[in-house]
């Protein structure tokens, strides 16, 4: 579950907190100058940073004579080339549209000028709400339904995106998503009535559905097995960057006099839409998709280019074998229900569900109240967005550089334990001061202590369930049902994002500080689930992933020996449980 300040899949903030604070003259310089410096970094510096990341990663990839040592299964010759590195960066920008919308929605719906034009009843009711109970804030189901409608559109679109992705390739699905998002941003920016807003919102949702369905698949298929996790998490990184940029834009546009700042915020969604649309035009198709669509020679050439070697026969033959098996499957949606796919189907349903019940919305929605008590006053919302956004971005880098070394399981388990501890502590600290009445005054030291654990919690999510919630489902399916499996992942994610966004404020009002414990309990459940039922998938070629499930203590009984059509090619294969 994601707030306007978080990533992973995400939901707009249904709790309307001011995202357009009046910046106090005596406090403007420190943060303002910091942000200005961040946003005006010289291009040579940014290019140098990018080059450093590439050199660091590629040196690791080429260690051992340039062989991508998977550590499990086969070892395909090759290395991380500059071509595939840049290609994956461009493709990952598909996450910008999702992140930007998550960040921008809460800000726009907090602007009085926007509410006055489209939802005057909501504005009138909120102005009349004088409650000091921090648990029960005014909640408009109409407004949250409007902002969350995008996720229902994305849910439906993801099913259509599956067919497009399989029939025409991953890049064209990304292009379609970008163009649809572009049209939606234009409609919203120029909206004169609620109908235009809703139509634009639906188009935005369709764009998100197509992008979220195709981008993780593209990244997983282009990346060498040893670095698949790092390159795939680029998608999550772009989501966090989109959120952070949107929060800064909200602050700027809210200060525009004349009451039209909301139009700028909504219309600027065209920028990330143009980035992924133009990028998709120049992206090559993945070898997997080319083979699947009958372009064998092009697939060979592409495999040589992305692996940086002519010795691609073994990997190519495995891709061809997987494609031939996939062509037997005419109806992937019915085929995915077969017993042999039970492990993957279970993961692609439960992982996005668990991601949404980590409790991240509780933490992120409640943060502005706590920041206000520290002394930032009316700028509390901006500060919470900026601080949590920065923590989110930088913590994602931890996952990028460790996921292929430590593995998915260790990050899942460590992040889960970290989130459990932080939620229990934050819930207890809130309970001690606010009790069941929801009214209290916190000292700056006490509030700062709470904020510290909020940031630690955000970091734990950002390097575990945030990125891995997208990575793992995208890499576990065989080619014949890969598009269908990713569509299920996206649709489940969007469904529960919508549901929790609608129910959150009501749950907080009734459960009070117990809601922190409620979600901590869910994190306990999902951490135990990962420990028992998710095998380690790091460094395993996608087409050999069935061997991981076959070797698992529980899932192995669902897969018959006749279902395995790949060879291990080497030492005995013993993946982690």
N, C-alpha and C positions, 0 to 999 in steps of 0.2 A: 504494500500500500504506500502510496506516494502522496506527499502534499505538494503544494505549489513550489516548495523549496527542495523537493527531493526528486529523485530519479526513479529508476527502475521501471518501470511501468509506473504509471502515476495517475493521480487524480488531482483535479484542481482543489484548492482549499475551499471547502464549503463554509467554513467559519469565516465570516467577513471581518477581517481585521484591516486597519488602515495601512495601505501600502504607499500612501502618498503623504508622508509626514512633513510638517513644516520644519525645514532644516534651520536649526538655531545658529545664529552667526558665531557664537562663541565656541561652537563645537564643529564647525563645518570643515575646517581646514584639514584635520588629521585624516578623516575617512575619505573626504572628497579628493584630497591630493593623492591618497593611496590608490583610489580607484582610477583616477586620471592617469597616474603613472602606469598602472597595470594595463589600461586600455590603449596607451600610446607607446607601447614598447616598439622600438625600431624594428623594421622588417629584417635587417641582418641578424638581430638577436634571435628573433623567432625562427628564422631559417637555421641559425646555428644550433638552437635547441632541438629542432627537428632532426638535423644531421647527427647530433650527439646521440639521440634516441636510436636512430637507425644503426649507427656504428656499434653502439653497445649491444643491441640485439643481434645484429648480423654476426658480430664476432663470436657471440655465444652459439649461434646457429651453425657456424662453420667449424667450431671446435671439433677436433677428431677427424680431420681430413675432409671436411666438407660433406659428410654424410649426416643426414637427418636421422639421428639415432632415436627411434621412438621409445626405446626402453622396454616396450612390450610389442609382441607381434613382429611384423616385418620392418626392415630398415630400408626406406626408399632413399636412393641417392638424391642429392640436391642441397640447396641452401636458401636462406632468405635473400631474395634479390631486391634491389632497389625498386624494380618494377612492381613486384607484388606488395611491397611495403607501402608505396604511394597509392597503389590501387585500393588497398584495404582502407587507407585513410580517407580516400574520396568516398568509398562506399559507406564507411562508418558515419559520414555526415548525414546519412538518413536519420540518425538519431537526433539531429538538431531540431527537426520539425516537431518531434514528439516532446522533447525537452522544452522547446520554446513555448509550446502551447500550455504545458504544465505550469510553467513559470508565469505566463502572461495572464492566464484566466483569472486567478485570484486577485490580481492587481486591478484589472479592468472592472470586475464586478464589485470592487471596493470604491470605485470612483463615483462620487455623487452625481456628476454630470451624466455618466452612463445610465445610472439608475433612474435619474429624473426623466430621461428621454424614453427609456424602454420599460422600466419597472417602477413607476412612480409610487405604486402601492407599497412595494417593498421598502422604498426609501422612507415613506411616511411612517410605517410601522417601526422601522429601526430607530428613527429619530425619537419615537415615543417610548422606546425601551430604555428604562433607567435602572435596570437591575444591576446590582453589584456582585451577584453570584457568579463566580468565575466558571462554575460547572455548566450553568444553564444560560448560554448566550442566545440572543434572538436567532432563529433559524428559519429561513424561507425555503421550503421544498420546491417552490417554483423556480427560484434562482439556482439552486443546486441541480435541479433537473435540467435547466438550460445548459449549465456548464458541463454536466456529466453526460449530456446527450451525445457528445462526441464519441464516448466510449462504446455506446450501443451501436453507433454507426461503424466504428472500427471493428467491433465484434462480427457484424454481418459481413463487412467488406473482406475480412480475413479469409472467409470461406471461398469467396470468388477469387481472391488473390492466389489461392492454392492452385486453381486450374490454370490461371494465367502464368504463374511461375513455372509450372511444369511444362506447359505447351509452348511458351515463347521464350523462356529463360528468365533468370533472376534480374538482369539489368533492366528489362522492359517493365517488369513489375515495379521496380524502384522508380523508373521514369514516370509511369502512370501515377504512382503515389505522389511524387513531387508536383506534377502538373495539376492534379486534383486539389492538392493542398494550396497551390498557388491561386487557383480560381476561388477557393473558399476564403482565403485571406483577403482577396479583392472585394468579395461580397461583404464580408464583415466590416472591412474598413470603410466601405461606402454605404453601409446600411442606413436606411431611413425608417425602417419599421421592424417589428419582431420577426416577421416572416423572412426577411432577408438575413437576419441574424441566424435563424434556425437553419435555413438552406446553406448558409456559409458554414455553419457548425457541422452539418452533416457531411459536406464535402471535405472539411478538415478531417473528420473521422475516417472517411474513406481513404484519404491520403495516408493517415497514420496506420490504418489496417494493412494497406499494401506495403508500406515501407517496413513496418515491424515484422511482417511475414517474410519478406524477401532478403532484407539486409543481413540478419544473423546467419541465414543459410549461405548467402554469398561469401561472407567472411570465413565461415567454417570450411567451405569447399576450396577456397583459394589458398588458404594458409597451409604451410607444411605442418604435419601432425605435431611436431615438437613445439610449435609456437602458435597453435590454433587458439589456445585460450587467450593469449596476450592480444592477438590481432582481433579476435572476436569481441573482446571487452572494449575495444575502441568504440563500438556502438554505444555502450553504456557511458563511456567517457563523454561522447558527444551529447548524450542526453543531459548529463550534468552541466556541461558547458552551455547548452541551450537554456537550461533553467537559470543559471547564474546570469547570463546575458539578459534574459527576460526580466529578472528582478531589478537589474540596473536600469533597464529601459522604462519599467514601470515607475521608478522613482523620478526619472527625468520627465516623462510625459505627463505625469500627474501635476507637475508644476506649471504646465502650459496654461496660460490665461485664455479664457474664452470657452472653456469646457469641451474642447475637441481633442484633448490629449489621448483619450481612449481610442480614437480613430487611428492615430499614429501607432499605438501599441498593437492593435489588431492588424493593421496593414503591413507592419514590418515583419509579420510572419512570412511575407513574400520573399524575404531575404534568404532564410534557410531553405525555402521551397525552391528558389532559383539555384541555390548551390547544389542540392541533390539532383535536380532536373538536368542541369548542364553537366554535372559530373557523370550522371548515368549515360549520357550520350557518348561519352568517351571511354566508358568502362568496357573491358572485354568480358565475354561470357566465361563462366567457369568450365573447365574441362568436363566435369560431371554433367553439366547441362548440355554441352555440345554433343557429347556422346549420346545422351538420352534422346536428343532430337535428330540423331543420324548424321552429324557432321564429324566423322571420325578423324579425317586429316587435320581439320582445324583444331580439334581437341589435342592431337599430338603436338602440333606446333605451339599451342598455348601452354601445354604441360612443359615443354622444353623451355619456354620463355619464363614461366613463373618459378620453375625449379632451378634454372640456371645451369642445366646440364643436358647432354644428349642421351644420357643413360636413364631413360624414363620408361623402358619397356615393361618392367615388372609392375610399376604403379599403373601404367596405362592398361595393361591386361586385367588387373584387378578392377579397374573402373569399367572396362568393357563387360566383364563377367557380371558386375553388379547391375549394369544397364540391361543386359540380356534378361536377367532375372526380373528386373522391374517391368519389362515390356509384357511379361506374362500377366501382370496385374493390370486389369482394365478398369477396375473400380477401387481405387485406393481407400476410399471412405468406408467401404464394407470390408476390405481386406485388413484394415488396421484393427478390426475387432477380433481377428483370429488369435488363438491362444499363444502362438509364438511371438506375437507383438505385445503381449500383456505387460511385460516390464516397461517398455517404452511408453505405452499408453498411460500406465499408472503415473510415470514420472511427469509426462507432459500435462497431466491434469493436476496433480498434487503440488508440483513445484511452483507454478504460477499462483495457485490458491494459497499456499503457504507464504509466498512472497507478499501477498496482500494482507495477511493477518499477522505480520511481524510486529505491528503496532507503530509503524513509522509515522502514520498520520497523527496518532495521539501525541507523540513527541513533537512533531513539527508544528501542528496546529496550536499547541499549548505554549510553544516557545515565546511568541511575542509578549504574552502576559508576564512571563518571567523576566524578559529583557527590560520591560518597562520598570520593574522594581529595582533594577541595577542602577538606574539613573539616566537612561537615555531618553526617557519621557516619550514624546510623540514620535521620535525616530526609532522606536523599538522594533517596529515591523521591518523597516529597512535593515536594521542591524541584524536581526535574526535571519533574514533572507541572505544577507551578504556573508555572515559568519558561517551559517550552516551550509551555504552554497560553496564556500571555499573549502570547508572541511570535506564536503561531498566530493569535490573535484580532486583534491589532493589524495584523499583516501582511495579513490578509484585507481590512482597510479600504483598504490601498494598492490592491488589485485593484479594489475597489468604485469608487473615485474615479478610476481611470485606464483601466479596461478599454474604456470607450466613447470615450476620447480617443486613447490610444495604440494600441488595437486588441488583438485576441486574439493575433495572431502575435508581436508585440513582447514581450508578457508571457511567452508560451511560450518564445521564444528566449532572452530575458534570464534568466528563471528557470532554464532548462535549463543554460545556461552557468554560472550561479552554483552550481547543485547539483553539476555536474561538478567544478568547482574545489574545492568544500568536501569532497566525498567523497574525492577524491584526497589532499587534505591530511590529513584525519582518518585515512584508511587508512594513510598513510605515517607519521603520528605514532604510531599504534597499533603499526604494524609495528616501528618503531624501538625502542619500549620493551618491548612484549609478545612480539615475534618470533613464532616458531612454538610456543613453549612455553605461552603464555597466562598466564605468571606474571611480575609485575613490580610495582614500587612507583613511583608517580609523585609528583613534587613538586607542590606546590599551584600553582606558576606554570605548570608544564607542562600540568597538567590544566585549568587555567583557560583556557589557550590553545586546547586542544581543544574545550572547552565553547563558546568564542566562535564557532568555526567550525560547531559544531552548531547554534547559534542562527541563524547566517547561512544555513545550509542550510534550516532550518525556515522561515525567512522567505521564501526563494526558492520553496519548495514552496507556501507558503500564498498567494502572490499569482500563482502560475502554474498548475501541474498540479493543485493542490488544487481551486480553484473552477472553472477552465476545463474540467476533466475532466467536470464536470456541465453547464456552460453550453453548450459547443459542440455536443455531440450533441443537446441539446434544441431547438436553433434551426435545424438544417440540413435537417430533413425536411419534405416537402410534407404537407399535411393528410391525404391518403389513407393514408399509411403512418406517420404521426407517432407514434401510440401503439405500434405494433409496433416501430418503430425505438428508441424510448425503453426498451422492455422488453428489447431486445437489449443496450442500453447497461448497464442495471441488472444483467442476468443475467451478462454477461461480467465486470463489476466484482465481483460477489459470488463468482463461480466462482474467480477468481484471488486474491481476498482469502482465501478458504477455503484454497486450495492453498498459498499462501505462508505463511499462519499455521501450517499443518501442517508445512511443510518447513524453515522458517527456522532453528530451533535446530540441526537436523541439518546444514544447509548451513554454519552458522557454525562448528560443531565441526570439520567436515572442511576447509573452505576458509580458515578463520581470517581474518586481516586481508585476505586476497584477496577476501573477499566484498564489501568496500567497493569494490574495483576492478571486480568483476563487475557491480555495479549502476551504477557510474559509466559502464561501457561501454554499458549499456542506455540511460542518459540521453543518451549521445552519439548512439546510433541514433535515439532518438525526436526529438531536437533536429534532426537532419538530415532526418528524415521531415517534421516540421512545416515546415521551411524550404522543402522541395521540393514538398510535396503538399497543404498546408492553405492555401486562399485566405483572405483577410481577409473576415470576415463582420460586422464592426461596422457599425452604422447601416443595415443592409439589412433591409427588411421581410421577414418570414418567407416570405410567399407569392411573393416575387421571388427567393428564394435560388437557384433553378435557374439564374438568369442568372450567378451567381457561378461555378457549376461549368462552365457552358457557355463562359465566357471564360477558364477556366484552361488552361494550356499542355498539361497531361496529361489531366485529366478531361473536357475539352471533347469529345474524340473518342468518349466513351461516350454522349453526349447528341445525338440527332438534332434538326434544326430543328423537326420535327413534334412533338417532345416539349415544346416551349415554348409555353405558352398565356397568358403574361402579357406586357404591354407595358412597355417601359422608361420611357416617358413623360418624355422630356426629352433631356438631353445624352447623348452616347455613353457607354456604360457600360464602364469599364475598371477592374475591381477589381485589388487587389494580387494578386501570384502566391501 
